[in-house]
Amino acid sequence: MAEDLWRTWPVGSRAMVRRRLPAGDSHLFTDVVGDLLAVDDDGVLLRTRRHGDVRVPGSEIAIGKLVPRPRR
């Protein structure tokens, strides 16, 4: 299934996921970008620069992709 493509991402890569926010929030989605620490049946764990380790449940992943590392 295309929406579960995140399940195939290799740990150690850099990824972006668009996360669905709860009903009633001021926005529908937020993006989480970081290094992929874990992928399992429940979702992904990303290490972000701003918020540290962020767990995103699979049910909240609207879309995502692997992205290049930032230039220094």
For each residue, the residues with C-beta under 8 A, 3 or more apart:
1: 4
2: 5
3: 61 63
4: 1 7 58
5: 2 8 9 64
6: 9 15 17 39 43 44 58 61 64
7: 4 39 41 58
8: 5
9: 5 6 13 15 36 39 44 64 66
10: 13 36
11: 36 37 38 39
12: 35 36
13: 9 10 35 36 66
14: 33 34 35 36 66 67 68 69
15: 6 9 33 34 35 36 44 46 64 65 66 67
16: 31 32 33 64 65 67
17: 6 31 32 44 46 56 61 62 63 64
18: 29 30 31 61 62 63 64
19: 29 30 31 32 56 60 61 62
20: 28 29 60 61 62
21: 25 27 28 29 30
22: 25
23:
24:
25: 21 22 28
26:
27: 21 30
28: 20 21 25
29: 18 19 20 21 62
30: 18 19 21 27
31: 16 17 18 19
32: 16 17 19 46 48 51 54 56
33: 14 15 16 46 48 67
34: 14 15 46 47 48 49 54
35: 12 13 14 15 46 47
36: 9 10 11 12 13 14 15 39 44 45 46
37: 11 45 46 47 53
38: 11 44 45
39: 6 7 9 11 36 43 44 45
40: 43
41: 7 58
42: 57 58
43: 6 39 40 55 56 57 58 59 60 61
44: 6 9 15 17 36 38 39 55 56 58 61 64
45: 36 37 38 39 53 54 55 56
46: 15 17 32 33 34 35 36 37 53 54 56
47: 34 35 37 52 53 54
48: 32 33 34 51 52 53 54
49: 34
50:
51: 32 48 54
52: 47 48
53: 37 45 46 47 48
54: 32 34 45 46 47 48 51
55: 43 44 45
56: 17 19 32 43 44 45 46 60 61
57: 42 43 60 61
58: 4 6 7 41 42 43 44 61
59: 43
60: 19 20 43 56 57
61: 3 6 17 18 19 20 43 44 56 57 58 64
62: 17 18 19 20 29
63: 3 17 18
64: 5 6 9 15 16 17 18 44 61
65: 15 16
66: 9 13 14 15
67: 14 15 16 33
68: 14
69: 14
70:
71:
72:
